[in-house]
Amino acid sequence: MKQNVFSVFLLLLALEASAQFEQKASLNLSAGIFKTLGDKTIISVPLQMPWYKPGIAADAGFQYNLSKNFSLVAEIGVFYSSSWDCVIDGYDWMTYEV
C-alpha cells in the first residue's frame, strides 16, 4: 500500500513539475484537505496530532526567476482543523477537574 501511495505521489509530482525558465515570474495556488495519522496512545497517554479532526489547507506562493539557475520563492499557507477530540476509556482529556 505504501509503495502504491509513493508511486502515485511521484507520478503527480512529475505531472506538476515543469521548468519555468521561460517565465520570469509565476503565481502558485493550492488547496486541499488533510488528516493527521499515527498511533493515538502510548501507554494510555494520548499523542497530540492523531486526535485532530480532518481539516482544510490553503497555500499561495510567488516565484521570481533571477536566472536559469537561481530563483526566489515566497510562500504562505494556512491549515485549519476544527477541534481536538480525545476520549480514552470514558475520560475526556479536554476536561478540567478540581
LINFENZI-V705285 format. One record per pair of residues at least 6 apart in sequence whose ideal C-beta (glycine too) atoms are under 6 Angstrom apart, sorted by sequence separation. I is the first residue (numbers start at 1). J is the second residue. If there is no record, write none. Layout:
i j
I J
I J
//
This chain:
i j
20 26
65 71
86 93
63 71
64 72
40 50
63 73
38 50
62 74
36 49
36 50
61 75
36 52
60 76
59 77
35 54
58 78
33 54
34 55
57 79
33 56
34 57
56 80
32 57
55 80
55 81
31 58
53 81
30 59
52 81
53 82
53 83
29 60
52 84
28 61
51 84
27 62
51 86
26 63
25 64
46 86
24 65
21 68
46 93
//
